[in-house]
Amino acid sequence: MPLDHILQAAPVWFRVASHTESEVLGSAHILLDNAVCSIEVDLRVHDQGGEIAVQELVPGTSYPKTCHERHLQSDEHFCIGFNAGKGIVSKDHAVVWWGLLRHFLKLQRVAERTGRWPPQQELAHGSAGAHQLAAIAAAKDLGIEDEYMDMLAGQSAWFADSGLQLNARNRLKNSWLPCPVGCRKNGKPISRAVCCRPAAVAALITQERLRRKKTADFHWLARASGEQCCGTMLKCGLRDTPLDGVVSSDNSGDESQGSIRTAKSGEA
């Protein structure tokens, strides 16, 4: 049973209050480096159709019940990683799960204090997440993964240009123009026609467009179902305009550092 592995791997920062075959109740007490306080939150961990799910013991106590920007899902559960609760068949898997939960709780403190979720820690909501992972893989193949991460943080990027078009062979049109990746030969830009990795270029453009479309669809459905912005984040897909000055700009030390490469926040 997945929950048995979770219980066996419970870390020292989680105090188990009670447990049954289907759920574990307890409290997280996480001391923070270079901080005078700690994270304390009561949690319910339970088996949900063979997957491990986690939420506040009483949703809405420490965090908003639902906030997609903070990866607090519509069903009031935490999204601690892409498919994080699936496939937990050993204690080692459970140890990884607890690590993701600890990281998630630390990011909640960052979000509370800054009104932002670190972009390099974020995976797009819903089905858009899979497209983001595919786009990251293509960007890595092209050697521009950092550029993709910068784009997620708000910088402009060529692969996000809606004017780029692909032909029937899934290659960039206007083949005489310079390769957008910036490839050069003998010090001169090469044309799109002789790009050495056209498949990766096409994949990056296509997957990034799908990520944006699926993200927009996700927010549209959330609004249509009556979900409303909780007001704790500076930007929110459920709101038309950003909030200014709603939270402190204190970054709380190094808590926001890290990378989606090692700790992905997934579906929410």
Helices and strands as residue ranges (DSSP letters): H 2-8, E 14-19, E 23-31, E 38-48, E 51-56, G 68-70, H 91-114, G 119-121, H 128-142, H 145-152, G 158-160, E 184-185, E 188-189, G 192-194, H 198-224
